[in-house]
């Protein structure tokens, strides 16, 4: 079987399953490997502004059933993983990148190295920086308007745009995780129905951290599939220009 055929099989196998078999355990190694694969997911500027909370404590896991509003996908799950955006980690990630770049510099930086130093040392602080009065957001909007009038550019705006960026990256990691779970022969269900305030408190998360989604994992059952998979026709959602 070719790689394309294998991937096609995995994509078609992956379904959101909302009720798991209580008699079938999911080995920790499956979750471990799937999280390792999730870390390899594409993300904006390789900033990796995410954390993945693997809920193993039985008491906490039981609490999460309530936090997820009693959904069967949470109640019958063998594992729960919370995907969290960490926009507040941007300074830490910038420094991590700069340390890696500087470690490889002998003498004067090459053109490529200097470009990376500027990217993470100047552009990322401009893109992710915040302040109490919104001055940085104003500067970003002004620069975007002035420079953007002359040439194409990425429009750097306010905190809302930053949130969208980090949530997109985190969701890509969540998708990789779910595809990996399917490849390992198990099922998953991404949940958006949860009490984010209680989840954040239980995980001791700061204000700027946000819950992207909670994914349950187990061995799926027929009862956990809610009917056939229906999708809007290709011709309606794919626009060729």
DRENPA-3360 file (N, C-alpha, C; in nm, 2 decimals, always signed):
BEGIN
1 = XXXXXXXX = +0.08/-0.12/+0.00/+0.00/+0.00/+0.00/+0.09/+0.12/+0.00 ~ +0.06/+0.22/-0.09/+0.13/+0.34/-0.09/+0.10/+0.43/+0.02 ~ +0.19/+0.54/+0.04/+0.17/+0.63/+0.15/+0.03/+0.71/+0.13 ~ +0.00/+0.74/+0.01/-0.12/+0.81/-0.02/-0.24/+0.72/+0.01 ~ -0.23/+0.59/-0.02/-0.34/+0.50/+0.01/-0.36/+0.49/+0.16 ~ -0.24/+0.48/+0.23/-0.25/+0.47/+0.38/-0.31/+0.59/+0.44 ~ -0.27/+0.71/+0.39/-0.33/+0.83/+0.45/-0.48/+0.84/+0.42 ~ -0.51/+0.80/+0.30/-0.66/+0.81/+0.26/-0.74/+0.72/+0.35;
9 = XXXXXXXX = -0.68/+0.60/+0.39/-0.75/+0.51/+0.48/-0.76/+0.57/+0.62 ~ -0.66/+0.64/+0.66/-0.66/+0.70/+0.80/-0.77/+0.81/+0.80 ~ -0.77/+0.90/+0.70/-0.86/+1.01/+0.69/-1.01/+0.96/+0.69 ~ -1.03/+0.85/+0.62/-1.17/+0.80/+0.61/-1.20/+0.72/+0.74 ~ -1.11/+0.67/+0.81/-1.13/+0.60/+0.93/-1.16/+0.69/+1.05 ~ -1.10/+0.81/+1.04/-1.12/+0.90/+1.15/-1.26/+0.96/+1.16 ~ -1.33/+0.92/+1.26/-1.47/+0.97/+1.28/-1.48/+1.02/+1.43 ~ -1.56/+1.12/+1.45/-1.58/+1.15/+1.59/-1.67/+1.05/+1.66;
17 = XXXXXXXX = -1.61/+0.98/+1.75/-1.69/+0.87/+1.82/-1.72/+0.92/+1.96 ~ -1.85/+0.91/+2.00/-1.89/+0.97/+2.12/-1.93/+0.87/+2.23 ~ -1.89/+0.75/+2.21/-1.91/+0.65/+2.31/-1.81/+0.53/+2.29 ~ -1.73/+0.51/+2.40/-1.62/+0.42/+2.38/-1.65/+0.29/+2.46 ~ -1.58/+0.18/+2.41/-1.59/+0.05/+2.47/-1.52/+0.05/+2.61 ~ -1.60/+0.02/+2.72/-1.54/+0.03/+2.85/-1.44/-0.09/+2.88 ~ -1.44/-0.19/+2.80/-1.36/-0.31/+2.82/-1.23/-0.30/+2.74 ~ -1.21/-0.20/+2.66/-1.08/-0.19/+2.58/-1.00/-0.07/+2.63;
25 = XXXXXXXX = -0.88/-0.10/+2.68/-0.79/+0.01/+2.72/-0.71/+0.06/+2.60 ~ -0.67/+0.18/+2.61/-0.58/+0.25/+2.52/-0.45/+0.26/+2.58 ~ -0.35/+0.19/+2.53/-0.21/+0.20/+2.60/-0.16/+0.34/+2.60 ~ -0.09/+0.37/+2.71/-0.03/+0.50/+2.72/+0.06/+0.54/+2.61 ~ +0.13/+0.43/+2.55/+0.22/+0.45/+2.44/+0.15/+0.51/+2.32 ~ +0.02/+0.48/+2.30/-0.05/+0.54/+2.19/-0.07/+0.69/+2.21 ~ -0.10/+0.73/+2.33/-0.12/+0.87/+2.35/+0.02/+0.94/+2.34 ~ +0.12/+0.88/+2.40/+0.25/+0.94/+2.40/+0.30/+0.96/+2.26;
33 = XXXXXXXX = +0.29/+0.86/+2.18/+0.33/+0.87/+2.04/+0.25/+0.97/+1.96 ~ +0.12/+0.98/+1.99/+0.04/+1.07/+1.91/+0.07/+1.22/+1.95 ~ +0.10/+1.24/+2.08/+0.14/+1.37/+2.12/+0.27/+1.41/+2.07 ~ +0.36/+1.32/+2.05/+0.49/+1.35/+1.99/+0.47/+1.39/+1.84 ~ +0.38/+1.32/+1.78/+0.35/+1.36/+1.64/+0.28/+1.49/+1.63 ~ +0.19/+1.52/+1.73/+0.13/+1.65/+1.73/+0.22/+1.77/+1.74 ~ +0.33/+1.75/+1.82/+0.43/+1.85/+1.84/+0.50/+1.88/+1.71 ~ +0.50/+1.79/+1.61/+0.56/+1.81/+1.48/+0.47/+1.89/+1.39;
41 = XXXXXXXX = +0.35/+1.93/+1.43/+0.26/+1.99/+1.34/+0.31/+2.13/+1.30 ~ +0.26/+2.17/+1.18/+0.30/+2.31/+1.13/+0.23/+2.41/+1.22 ~ +0.30/+2.52/+1.24/+0.25/+2.63/+1.32/+0.31/+2.76/+1.29 ~ +0.24/+2.87/+1.32/+0.28/+3.00/+1.27/+0.42/+3.04/+1.33 ~ +0.52/+3.06/+1.23/+0.65/+3.11/+1.27/+0.73/+3.01/+1.36 ~ +0.68/+2.89/+1.37/+0.74/+2.79/+1.46/+0.74/+2.84/+1.60 ~ +0.65/+2.92/+1.64/+0.65/+2.97/+1.78/+0.59/+2.87/+1.88 ~ +0.52/+2.77/+1.83/+0.47/+2.66/+1.92/+0.41/+2.71/+2.04;
49 = XXXXXXXX = +0.31/+2.80/+2.03/+0.24/+2.87/+2.14/+0.13/+2.78/+2.19 ~ +0.16/+2.66/+2.24/+0.06/+2.56/+2.28/+0.11/+2.48/+2.40 ~ +0.02/+2.41/+2.46/+0.05/+2.31/+2.56/-0.06/+2.20/+2.55 ~ -0.02/+2.08/+2.58/-0.12/+1.97/+2.57/-0.12/+1.90/+2.71 ~ -0.24/+1.91/+2.77/-0.25/+1.85/+2.91/-0.32/+1.71/+2.90 ~ -0.24/+1.62/+2.93/-0.28/+1.48/+2.92/-0.34/+1.44/+3.06 ~ -0.47/+1.43/+3.08/-0.53/+1.41/+3.21/-0.52/+1.26/+3.25 ~ -0.43/+1.23/+3.34/-0.42/+1.10/+3.39/-0.47/+1.07/+3.53;
57 = XXXXXXXX = -0.48/+1.18/+3.61/-0.52/+1.16/+3.75/-0.67/+1.12/+3.75 ~ -0.71/+1.01/+3.81/-0.85/+0.96/+3.80/-0.95/+1.06/+3.86 ~ -0.91/+1.12/+3.97/-1.01/+1.22/+4.03/-1.03/+1.34/+3.93 ~ -0.92/+1.39/+3.88/-0.93/+1.50/+3.78/-1.01/+1.46/+3.66 ~ -0.98/+1.34/+3.61/-1.05/+1.29/+3.49/-1.20/+1.28/+3.52 ~ -1.24/+1.24/+3.64/-1.38/+1.24/+3.67/-1.44/+1.38/+3.68 ~ -1.37/+1.47/+3.73/-1.41/+1.61/+3.73/-1.43/+1.66/+3.59 ~ -1.35/+1.62/+3.50/-1.36/+1.67/+3.36/-1.48/+1.62/+3.29;
65 = XXXXXXXX = -1.54/+1.51/+3.34/-1.67/+1.46/+3.28/-1.77/+1.57/+3.31 ~ -1.77/+1.63/+3.43/-1.86/+1.73/+3.46/-1.83/+1.86/+3.38 ~ -1.70/+1.89/+3.37/-1.66/+2.01/+3.30/-1.70/+2.00/+3.15 ~ -1.71/+1.88/+3.10/-1.75/+1.86/+2.96/-1.90/+1.83/+2.95 ~ -1.97/+1.88/+3.05/-2.12/+1.88/+3.05/-2.18/+1.74/+3.05 ~ -2.10/+1.64/+3.10/-2.16/+1.50/+3.11/-2.16/+1.43/+2.98 ~ -2.09/+1.48/+2.88/-2.10/+1.41/+2.75/-2.04/+1.27/+2.76 ~ -2.11/+1.18/+2.68/-2.06/+1.04/+2.68/-1.91/+1.03/+2.63;
73 = XXXXXXXX = -1.88/+1.12/+2.54/-1.74/+1.12/+2.48/-1.64/+1.14/+2.59 ~ -1.68/+1.22/+2.70/-1.59/+1.24/+2.81/-1.61/+1.13/+2.91 ~ -1.73/+1.09/+2.94/-1.76/+1.00/+3.05/-1.70/+0.86/+3.02 ~ -1.70/+0.82/+2.89/-1.65/+0.68/+2.86/-1.51/+0.68/+2.81 ~ -1.45/+0.80/+2.80/-1.31/+0.81/+2.75/-1.21/+0.73/+2.84 ~ -1.11/+0.67/+2.77/-1.00/+0.62/+2.85/-0.89/+0.72/+2.87 ~ -0.89/+0.82/+2.78/-0.79/+0.93/+2.79/-0.85/+1.06/+2.75 ~ -0.81/+1.17/+2.82/-0.85/+1.30/+2.78/-0.73/+1.39/+2.76;
81 = XXXXXXXX = -0.72/+1.47/+2.66/-0.61/+1.56/+2.63/-0.67/+1.70/+2.60 ~ -0.62/+1.80/+2.68/-0.67/+1.93/+2.66/-0.57/+2.01/+2.58 ~ -0.61/+2.07/+2.47/-0.52/+2.15/+2.38/-0.54/+2.29/+2.42 ~ -0.43/+2.36/+2.46/-0.43/+2.49/+2.52/-0.34/+2.59/+2.44 ~ -0.39/+2.70/+2.41/-0.31/+2.81/+2.35/-0.24/+2.89/+2.45 ~ -0.11/+2.92/+2.43/-0.03/+2.99/+2.52/+0.03/+3.11/+2.46 ~ -0.05/+3.21/+2.42/-0.01/+3.33/+2.36/+0.09/+3.41/+2.45 ~ +0.08/+3.38/+2.59/+0.16/+3.45/+2.68/+0.31/+3.39/+2.68;
89 = XXXXXXXX = +0.33/+3.29/+2.61/+0.47/+3.23/+2.60/+0.55/+3.29/+2.49 ~ +0.50/+3.39/+2.42/+0.57/+3.44/+2.31/+0.72/+3.48/+2.34 ~ +0.74/+3.55/+2.45/+0.87/+3.60/+2.48/+0.97/+3.48/+2.51 ~ +0.91/+3.38/+2.58/+0.99/+3.26/+2.60/+1.03/+3.19/+2.47 ~ +0.94/+3.18/+2.38/+0.96/+3.11/+2.25/+1.06/+3.19/+2.17 ~ +1.05/+3.33/+2.17/+1.14/+3.41/+2.10/+1.28/+3.39/+2.15 ~ +1.30/+3.39/+2.28/+1.43/+3.36/+2.34/+1.49/+3.23/+2.30 ~ +1.40/+3.13/+2.30/+1.44/+2.99/+2.26/+1.50/+2.99/+2.12;
97 = XXXXXXXX = +1.43/+3.06/+2.03/+1.48/+3.06/+1.89/+1.61/+3.14/+1.88 ~ +1.62/+3.25/+1.95/+1.74/+3.33/+1.95/+1.86/+3.25/+2.00 ~ +1.84/+3.18/+2.11/+1.95/+3.10/+2.17/+2.00/+2.99/+2.07 ~ +1.90/+2.93/+1.99/+1.94/+2.83/+1.89/+2.02/+2.89/+1.78 ~ +1.97/+3.01/+1.73/+2.04/+3.08/+1.62/+2.18/+3.12/+1.66 ~ +2.19/+3.18/+1.78/+2.32/+3.24/+1.83/+2.42/+3.12/+1.85 ~ +2.37/+3.01/+1.89/+2.46/+2.89/+1.92/+2.54/+2.85/+1.79 ~ +2.48/+2.87/+1.68/+2.54/+2.83/+1.55/+2.62/+2.94/+1.48;
105 = XXXXXXXX = +2.63/+3.06/+1.55/+2.71/+3.17/+1.49/+2.85/+3.16/+1.53 ~ +2.94/+3.17/+1.44/+3.09/+3.18/+1.46/+3.13/+3.31/+1.40 ~ +3.17/+3.40/+1.49/+3.21/+3.53/+1.44/+3.09/+3.62/+1.39 ~ +3.09/+3.67/+1.28/+2.98/+3.75/+1.22/+2.87/+3.66/+1.17 ~ +2.75/+3.70/+1.20/+2.64/+3.61/+1.15/+2.63/+3.62/+0.99 ~ +2.59/+3.51/+0.93/+2.57/+3.51/+0.79/+2.45/+3.59/+0.76 ~ +2.42/+3.61/+0.63/+2.30/+3.68/+0.59/+2.18/+3.61/+0.64 ~ +2.18/+3.48/+0.62/+2.06/+3.40/+0.67/+2.04/+3.40/+0.82;
113 = XXXXXXXX = +2.15/+3.39/+0.89/+2.14/+3.40/+1.04/+2.10/+3.54/+1.08 ~ +2.14/+3.64/+1.02/+2.10/+3.78/+1.06/+1.95/+3.80/+1.03 ~ +1.91/+3.74/+0.92/+1.77/+3.74/+0.88/+1.68/+3.68/+0.99 ~ +1.73/+3.57/+1.04/+1.66/+3.50/+1.15/+1.66/+3.58/+1.28 ~ +1.78/+3.64/+1.31/+1.79/+3.72/+1.43/+1.69/+3.84/+1.42 ~ +1.68/+3.90/+1.31/+1.59/+4.01/+1.29/+1.44/+3.96/+1.30 ~ +1.42/+3.84/+1.24/+1.28/+3.79/+1.24/+1.23/+3.77/+1.38 ~ +1.31/+3.69/+1.46/+1.27/+3.66/+1.60/+1.30/+3.77/+1.70;
121 = XXXXXXXX = +1.40/+3.85/+1.67/+1.44/+3.96/+1.76/+1.36/+4.09/+1.75 ~ +1.31/+4.11/+1.63/+1.24/+4.23/+1.60/+1.09/+4.21/+1.55 ~ +1.07/+4.13/+1.45/+0.94/+4.11/+1.40/+0.84/+4.04/+1.50 ~ +0.89/+3.93/+1.56/+0.80/+3.86/+1.66/+0.76/+3.95/+1.78 ~ +0.85/+4.03/+1.83/+0.80/+4.12/+1.94/+0.70/+4.22/+1.89 ~ +0.72/+4.27/+1.76/+0.62/+4.36/+1.71/+0.49/+4.29/+1.69 ~ +0.49/+4.16/+1.64/+0.37/+4.09/+1.61/+0.29/+4.05/+1.74 ~ +0.37/+4.01/+1.84/+0.30/+3.95/+1.96/+0.30/+4.04/+2.08;
129 = XXXXXXXX = +0.37/+4.15/+2.08/+0.38/+4.24/+2.19/+0.24/+4.30/+2.23 ~ +0.22/+4.32/+2.36/+0.10/+4.39/+2.40/+0.13/+4.49/+2.51 ~ +0.04/+4.58/+2.53/+0.06/+4.68/+2.64/-0.07/+4.72/+2.69 ~ -0.07/+4.78/+2.81/-0.20/+4.81/+2.88/-0.29/+4.90/+2.80 ~ -0.23/+5.00/+2.73/-0.31/+5.10/+2.66/-0.33/+5.08/+2.52 ~ -0.28/+4.97/+2.46/-0.30/+4.94/+2.32/-0.21/+5.02/+2.22 ~ -0.10/+5.08/+2.27/-0.01/+5.15/+2.18/+0.05/+5.06/+2.07 ~ +0.09/+4.94/+2.11/+0.15/+4.85/+2.01/+0.05/+4.81/+1.90;
137 = XXXXXXXX = -0.08/+4.79/+1.94/-0.18/+4.76/+1.84/-0.20/+4.88/+1.75 ~ -0.19/+5.00/+1.80/-0.21/+5.12/+1.72/-0.09/+5.13/+1.62 ~ +0.03/+5.10/+1.67/+0.15/+5.10/+1.59/+0.14/+5.00/+1.48 ~ +0.09/+4.88/+1.51/+0.08/+4.77/+1.41/-0.02/+4.81/+1.30 ~ -0.13/+4.87/+1.34/-0.23/+4.91/+1.25/-0.18/+5.02/+1.16 ~ -0.11/+5.11/+1.22/-0.06/+5.23/+1.14/+0.04/+5.18/+1.04 ~ +0.14/+5.10/+1.08/+0.24/+5.04/+0.99/+0.17/+4.96/+0.88 ~ +0.07/+4.88/+0.91/+0.01/+4.80/+0.81/-0.06/+4.89/+0.71;
145 = XXXXXXXX = -0.12/+5.00/+0.75/-0.19/+5.09/+0.66/-0.09/+5.16/+0.57 ~ +0.02/+5.21/+0.63/+0.12/+5.28/+0.55/+0.19/+5.19/+0.45 ~ +0.25/+5.09/+0.50/+0.33/+5.00/+0.42/+0.24/+4.92/+0.32 ~ +0.12/+4.88/+0.37/+0.03/+4.80/+0.29/-0.02/+4.88/+0.18 ~ -0.02/+5.01/+0.18/-0.07/+5.09/+0.07/+0.03/+5.08/-0.05 ~ +0.16/+5.05/-0.02/+0.26/+5.05/-0.12/+0.29/+4.92/-0.17 ~ +0.27/+4.81/-0.09/+0.31/+4.68/-0.13/+0.23/+4.58/-0.05 ~ +0.22/+4.45/-0.10/+0.16/+4.35/-0.02/+0.24/+4.32/+0.11;
153 = XXXXXXXX = +0.17/+4.29/+0.22/+0.23/+4.26/+0.35/+0.13/+4.19/+0.44 ~ +0.18/+4.12/+0.54/+0.10/+4.07/+0.64/+0.05/+4.18/+0.73 ~ -0.08/+4.19/+0.74/-0.13/+4.30/+0.82/-0.13/+4.27/+0.97 ~ -0.04/+4.33/+1.05/-0.03/+4.31/+1.19/-0.12/+4.40/+1.26 ~ -0.21/+4.34/+1.34/-0.31/+4.43/+1.41/-0.31/+4.40/+1.56 ~ -0.43/+4.37/+1.62/-0.44/+4.37/+1.76/-0.44/+4.23/+1.82 ~ -0.48/+4.22/+1.95/-0.47/+4.09/+2.02/-0.57/+3.99/+1.96 ~ -0.68/+4.04/+1.90/-0.77/+3.94/+1.84/-0.71/+3.86/+1.73;
161 = XXXXXXXX = -0.63/+3.93/+1.65/-0.56/+3.86/+1.54/-0.45/+3.76/+1.59 ~ -0.39/+3.80/+1.70/-0.29/+3.71/+1.77/-0.36/+3.59/+1.81 ~ -0.48/+3.60/+1.87/-0.56/+3.49/+1.92/-0.59/+3.39/+1.81 ~ -0.64/+3.45/+1.70/-0.67/+3.37/+1.58/-0.55/+3.29/+1.54 ~ -0.44/+3.35/+1.53/-0.32/+3.28/+1.49/-0.28/+3.16/+1.58 ~ -0.28/+3.19/+1.71/-0.24/+3.08/+1.80/-0.34/+2.97/+1.80 ~ -0.47/+3.00/+1.79/-0.57/+2.90/+1.79/-0.56/+2.81/+1.66 ~ -0.53/+2.87/+1.55/-0.52/+2.80/+1.42/-0.40/+2.70/+1.44;
169 = XXXXXXXX = -0.29/+2.74/+1.49/-0.17/+2.65/+1.51/-0.21/+2.54/+1.61 ~ -0.28/+2.57/+1.71/-0.31/+2.47/+1.81/-0.41/+2.36/+1.75 ~ -0.50/+2.41/+1.67/-0.60/+2.32/+1.60/-0.53/+2.23/+1.51 ~ -0.42/+2.28/+1.44/-0.35/+2.19/+1.35/-0.28/+2.08/+1.43 ~ -0.23/+2.11/+1.55/-0.17/+2.00/+1.63/-0.28/+1.90/+1.68 ~ -0.40/+1.95/+1.71/-0.51/+1.87/+1.75/-0.55/+1.77/+1.64 ~ -0.55/+1.82/+1.52/-0.58/+1.74/+1.40/-0.48/+1.63/+1.38 ~ -0.35/+1.67/+1.39/-0.25/+1.57/+1.38/-0.26/+1.46/+1.49;
177 = XXXXXXXX = -0.30/+1.50/+1.61/-0.32/+1.40/+1.72/-0.43/+1.31/+1.69 ~ -0.54/+1.36/+1.64/-0.66/+1.27/+1.61/-0.63/+1.18/+1.49 ~ -0.56/+1.22/+1.39/-0.52/+1.14/+1.28/-0.43/+1.03/+1.33 ~ -0.34/+1.06/+1.42/-0.25/+0.96/+1.48/-0.32/+0.86/+1.56 ~ -0.42/+0.90/+1.63/-0.50/+0.81/+1.71/-0.57/+0.71/+1.62 ~ -0.62/+0.76/+1.50/-0.69/+0.67/+1.41/-0.59/+0.58/+1.35 ~ -0.47/+0.62/+1.32/-0.37/+0.53/+1.26/-0.33/+0.42/+1.36 ~ -0.34/+0.45/+1.49/-0.31/+0.35/+1.59/-0.42/+0.25/+1.62;
185 = XXXXXXXX = -0.54/+0.27/+1.55/-0.65/+0.18/+1.56/-0.75/+0.22/+1.67 ~ -0.75/+0.34/+1.71/-0.85/+0.39/+1.81/-0.93/+0.51/+1.76 ~ -1.02/+0.55/+1.84/-1.10/+0.66/+1.80/-1.09/+0.78/+1.90 ~ -1.14/+0.90/+1.85/-1.13/+1.02/+1.93/-1.25/+1.11/+1.90 ~ -1.27/+1.21/+1.98/-1.38/+1.30/+1.96/-1.33/+1.44/+2.01 ~ -1.33/+1.54/+1.92/-1.29/+1.68/+1.97/-1.41/+1.74/+2.03 ~ -1.40/+1.79/+2.15/-1.51/+1.85/+2.22/-1.50/+2.00/+2.24 ~ -1.60/+2.07/+2.20/-1.60/+2.22/+2.22/-1.71/+2.26/+2.33;
193 = XXXXXXXX = -1.79/+2.16/+2.37/-1.89/+2.18/+2.48/-1.82/+2.15/+2.61 ~ -1.77/+2.26/+2.67/-1.71/+2.24/+2.81/-1.71/+2.38/+2.88 ~ -1.69/+2.37/+3.01/-1.69/+2.49/+3.09/-1.54/+2.54/+3.10 ~ -1.51/+2.64/+3.01/-1.37/+2.68/+3.00/-1.32/+2.74/+3.13 ~ -1.41/+2.81/+3.21/-1.36/+2.87/+3.33/-1.32/+2.76/+3.43 ~ -1.40/+2.66/+3.44/-1.36/+2.55/+3.54/-1.24/+2.47/+3.49 ~ -1.23/+2.45/+3.36/-1.11/+2.38/+3.30/-0.99/+2.45/+3.33 ~ -0.99/+2.59/+3.30/-0.87/+2.67/+3.33/-0.83/+2.67/+3.48;
201 = XXXXXXXX = -0.93/+2.67/+3.56/-0.90/+2.67/+3.71/-0.84/+2.54/+3.75 ~ -0.90/+2.43/+3.70/-0.85/+2.30/+3.73/-0.70/+2.27/+3.69 ~ -0.67/+2.34/+3.57/-0.53/+2.32/+3.52/-0.44/+2.43/+3.56 ~ -0.49/+2.52/+3.65/-0.41/+2.63/+3.70/-0.35/+2.72/+3.59 ~ -0.44/+2.75/+3.49/-0.39/+2.83/+3.38/-0.41/+2.98/+3.40 ~ -0.31/+3.06/+3.34/-0.33/+3.21/+3.36/-0.43/+3.26/+3.26 ~ -0.46/+3.39/+3.28/-0.57/+3.45/+3.20/-0.56/+3.44/+3.05 ~ -0.43/+3.46/+3.00/-0.42/+3.46/+2.86/-0.42/+3.33/+2.79;
209 = XXXXXXXX = -0.40/+3.22/+2.87/-0.41/+3.08/+2.82/-0.56/+3.06/+2.79 ~ -0.58/+2.99/+2.67/-0.72/+2.96/+2.64/-0.73/+2.81/+2.59 ~ -0.85/+2.75/+2.62/-0.87/+2.62/+2.58/-0.91/+2.61/+2.43 ~ -0.84/+2.54/+2.35/-0.87/+2.53/+2.21/-0.97/+2.42/+2.19 ~ -0.95/+2.30/+2.25/-1.05/+2.20/+2.25/-1.00/+2.09/+2.34 ~ -1.09/+2.00/+2.38/-1.06/+1.88/+2.46/-1.09/+1.76/+2.38 ~ -0.99/+1.67/+2.37/-1.01/+1.55/+2.28/-1.01/+1.43/+2.37 ~ -1.12/+1.35/+2.35/-1.13/+1.22/+2.42/-1.08/+1.11/+2.33;
217 = XXXXXXXX = -1.03/+1.00/+2.40/-0.98/+0.89/+2.32/-1.03/+0.76/+2.38 ~ -1.06/+0.66/+2.29/-1.10/+0.53/+2.34/-1.12/+0.44/+2.22 ~ -1.17/+0.32/+2.25/-1.20/+0.23/+2.14/-1.35/+0.25/+2.11 ~ -1.37/+0.30/+1.99/-1.51/+0.34/+1.95/-1.61/+0.23/+1.94 ~ -1.73/+0.26/+1.95/-1.84/+0.17/+1.94/-1.94/+0.22/+1.83 ~ -2.02/+0.13/+1.78/-2.12/+0.17/+1.68/-2.21/+0.27/+1.73 ~ -2.25/+0.26/+1.86/-2.34/+0.36/+1.92/-2.28/+0.50/+1.93 ~ -2.14/+0.50/+1.92/-2.07/+0.63/+1.93/-2.07/+0.71/+1.80;
225 = XXXXXXXX = -2.11/+0.64/+1.69/-2.12/+0.71/+1.56/-2.26/+0.76/+1.54 ~ -2.28/+0.89/+1.52/-2.41/+0.94/+1.50/-2.45/+0.95/+1.36 ~ -2.47/+0.84/+1.30/-2.52/+0.84/+1.16/-2.41/+0.84/+1.06 ~ -2.45/+0.85/+0.93/-2.35/+0.86/+0.82/-2.28/+0.99/+0.82 ~ -2.16/+0.99/+0.76/-2.08/+1.11/+0.74/-2.14/+1.18/+0.62 ~ -2.18/+1.30/+0.64/-2.23/+1.39/+0.53/-2.14/+1.51/+0.51 ~ -2.11/+1.54/+0.39/-2.03/+1.66/+0.37/-2.09/+1.74/+0.25 ~ -2.08/+1.87/+0.26/-2.13/+1.96/+0.15/-2.05/+1.92/+0.02;
233 = XXXXXXXX = -2.11/+1.92/-0.09/-2.04/+1.87/-0.22/-1.92/+1.95/-0.25 ~ -1.82/+1.88/-0.30/-1.69/+1.94/-0.34/-1.71/+2.07/-0.42 ~ -1.80/+2.06/-0.52/-1.82/+2.18/-0.61/-1.87/+2.30/-0.54 ~ -1.93/+2.28/-0.42/-1.99/+2.39/-0.35/-1.89/+2.46/-0.26 ~ -1.79/+2.38/-0.21/-1.69/+2.44/-0.12/-1.55/+2.47/-0.18 ~ -1.52/+2.41/-0.30/-1.40/+2.44/-0.36/-1.42/+2.53/-0.48 ~ -1.36/+2.65/-0.47/-1.38/+2.75/-0.58/-1.25/+2.76/-0.65 ~ -1.26/+2.73/-0.78/-1.14/+2.74/-0.86/-1.13/+2.87/-0.94;
241 = X = -1.02/+2.94/-0.92/-1.01/+3.07/-0.99/-0.90/+3.07/-1.10;
% end
